Every structure is written in C-alpha cells, then in structure tokens.
Amino acid sequence: MNKIRRVIFLVVIIYIVNRVFFLVSAGLSYSPEKRIEEPLDYKEIIIQTNSKLKYSHTKTKGNSLPISLYIYDDKYNLVIFKKKTEIFDLSKGIKFFDEKKDIDYDRFYSVFMSEKFNYILNNEEIIKGIDVFIDGFDSKSIIKKNKDEIYLSFLMKSTLSISFNGENIDLYSEVLDSKFKEFNELMIFYKEGYTYFVYLKPFKKVEKKKIILNNLIKREFSDGASMSD
C-alpha cells in the first residue's frame, strides 16, 4: 500500500513540475512586446550621414534582444538584430540551403515590418549554429564570406527562412509580389560576442538590383559597385 502511495505521490509531483514549466514558458511567450529606444550599438553601426536612412522603431519582449526597423529611400525596410553566439568563424558556423522552409504558426511570432516578415521575440539562447534557407539560392549571391562577416544579395524567389541551432524557423520572410523581381540583401557579422544581422527588403517595386548595405553599414567590403540585372 505504501508503495502504491509513493508511486501516486511521484506521479503527482511530476505532473506539478510539468505544469509549472508549461505555465512559466507560456508566460514568457505571452509577455507583451514593448517599444524601446534605438539601441546604441545598432546606432553605431549605421552610417548616420546617409540622409535617405530613417529610424522607425525598436521592439523587444521579456529578456529578448531588440530588433530595430529603419526605412531607406522610401523603398526599403531594413532590420537589425543580434544574437548571443559561440560562433567565432561565420564561414563555418552558417550554412546556406536552396530550400523553402515554412514557419510553425503555433509559435509566437512578431509581425514586424509587414505581414510578409515574421520574427520570434523570445528569451535568448546562445547560438551555436545558423541555417539559412533561401528558395532558389545560388552561391553566386554571396558577395563576401570570411570568418568575421558574410554579405549576400539575392533574388527573392519565394521565401527566406533562418533557423538558430538547427531547430524551428525563427525568421521568415516572404516575397511581396512574385510578378516582379525582388532583390534582398543580408549582412551577418561578428562583433564582441554577438552575431549581428542586417536585412534589407524592398516594400515596393525597385527597378534594378544594387548593392546597398555596404553604403549604410560601417563594415568594409571588397566590392562596393552597383550591380545591374
């Protein structure tokens, strides 16, 4: 009889622990998003003399690191966010795939620049690996790739998805209109224990493909010339 009681007691304890864990996790997921001032480190990597680049706002949630939105030339959305990282060589820690990956809409995504861009605002985990999925990805899209930085300009066929630590999709971007060519840019670089992401996406039709981010972000790149279609 005592043995049965002990088993029942253990089952109850396990149930309570599981419920507490679920409620804590749910509480973090449901914690409200809030707007904060532009982060100083984001501000420092922006070339402030560019009059076409305008700051919009910054969001965070719980203990998550912030994501900021900027508008460039009244044609492009630009977002900046960062992740704590153990990736000290980006050329090895980031993998690119020619693949379409959808998001799990049961997760708690923040619709940031538009309904076509979804991003997970959650408590931070240390990033040990990054997978980037671009439908129709071509390695020729990579402008620069070394241990400290990766920069690419690519034709957005349908979707861009980014997964951290090989798990769920944490960033999801969708083409605005498949009827015209949409070129996106993604810059990833390492700085002082963080991996920074800068993503540029047009919100209206743009006639030509250009390299833009290297004129907006304080990083050095080997090729700053414009690219034509």
N, C-alpha and C positions, 0 to 999 in steps of 0.2 A: 504493500500500500504506500509506504514511504517512497519507494522507487517511482511509483506512478506519479505521486505528488511532485517529486523532483523534476520529472520529465515535463509535467504540465507547467511547472514554475519556469523551467528553461525556455519552453516554447513561448510563454507569455513575455519573458524578458527579451527574447529575440524579436518578437513582434513589436514591442515598445521601442526598441532600439531602431528597428527599420522605419517605424512611423516617424520617430524624431528626425532621423536622417532625411526622410522624404519631405517633412514639413520645413526643415531648415533649407533644403535645396530649393523647394518651391518658393519659400520666402525670398531667397536670393534672386530667383528667376523673376518673381513678380515685383521686386523692388522697383520703384519708379525711376524712369530716366530723368535726368536733370541737365540743364544747360549750365556751363561754367565759362569762365574767361578763357581766352585763347592761351593755350599752354606756351610758356616761354621758350621751351626747346623747339616747338613747332615753328614759332615765330622766328627763331634764329636761323632756321634752315631755309626760310623763304627769302628770296631777293626782294627786299622791300621797295626798291626803286622802280619796280615794274608797276606802272600805273594801271595796267589792264587787269591786275590780280586784286580781287576784293575779298576780304574775310567775311564769312557769313555767320557761322556759329559753331559751338563745340558741345558734344554730348558725352555724358558718362552715366554709369549705373552701378550702384553699390561700390565695390572696390575695383571696378574695371578701369583700365587705362583709357584715356579720352580719344575720341575721333573728331576731327575738325573738318569743316566744309568751307571751301573757297570757290569763288566764281572767277573764271578767266575769260576775258574778251567777250563777255555776254554770250558765250557759245559753249563753254565747257564747265563741267563740275570737276573739282579737284578735291580729293580727300587725303588726309594724313592721319595715320595711326601708328602705334608701335606695340611691340610685344617683348616681354622679358625673354631672354634667349640663352641657350647654351650652344648656339651655332656660331662658331668662330671662323668658319670657312663657308661662305654662302654658296660658292661654286659646287660644294659637295652636299650641303645641307638642304638645298632647294632643288626639287625635281619638277620638270615640266612634262605634261602629258597632252597629247592630241585626243581629247575625250570630253564628252558632255556629261557633266555631273549635276544632278538636281539637288535641291535642298529638302530637308525634312521640315515641313511646315508645322509640325507639332512642337518644334523648338521655338525659343523666344527670340525672334529676330527683330531688329530695329530697322524700319524702313527709313533710310537716311536721305539720300539725295533725291530719290523718286521711288515709285513702286517697282522700278526695274533694278534697284540696288538694295540688297538685304545684308545686314551685318549683325553678328552676335555680340552683344554687350554683356559680358559675364565676368565673374571673378577670374583673375588671371592665373594661368598655369605657365610654367616655364616651357618654352618652345624648344623642342629638340629636333624637329623635322618639319618641313613645309612642302606640301604638294600643291602645285598649280595646274589646274585643268582648263585648257582653252580649246574649245571645239574648232578644229581646223588649224591647230598650232603648227607653225613652221619655225624651225631653228634659226632661219634667216631673220626672224623678227628680233632676235637678240642683238642689240647694239653693243652692249658691253657686258662682260661676265668675268669676275675675278672673286677672290676670297672676301673682299670688302663690299662689293656692290654688283648689282645686276640691273640692267636697264633694257627694256624691250618696248617696241612699238609694233602693234599687231592689228590685223583686220579682225573685227569682231563679227564672226560668222553667226553665232547664236548666244553662247554663254561663256562667262569666266567664273570659275569656282576655285576657292582656296580652302585647303584643309590644313589644320595645325595638328601635329603629332599623329598624322595618319588616321584620324577618327572622322568626326562629322564635318560637313561643309560649314565653315564659319563665315565666309564671304561669298556672296552670289550676285553676279551682275548679268543682266540680260540685254541683248541688243534692242535699241529703241525702235528701229524700223528696218526690217530685212530688205526693203525696197532700195535702199541706198547704202553705199559703203560707209562703215563706221570704224574709224581707226582709234584705238585706245592706247594709252601708254601706262606702263607700270615700272616704277623705280623702287628697288629694295636695297637698303644699305645698313651696315652695322655701325653702331656708334655707342660707346660707353655702356655695354651690357644690354643694349636693346637692338632689335631689328626694326627699322623704320620702313613703312610702306607709304608710297605716294602714288595715287591712282588718278589718272586723267581720263575723263569720259565726256564726249560731246552730248549736249541735250537738244541740239538742233542740227540740221544738215550742214556739213562742212565740206567744201569743195575739194580740198587737197589734203593729202597726207603730209604732215610735217613733224619734225622732231621739236617738241615744245618744252618738255620738263627741264631739260638742261639749261634753259633760259630762265627758269623760275626757281630752281632749287640750287643751293650752294654746294654743288658737287662738281668734280672735274670729269669730263668725258672726252674721248678721243675724236668724236665726230659731232660737230655742232651744226652741220649744214642741213638745210631743208631737204626733205625727200619728196619726190613727186610720185604720182600714181604709176 
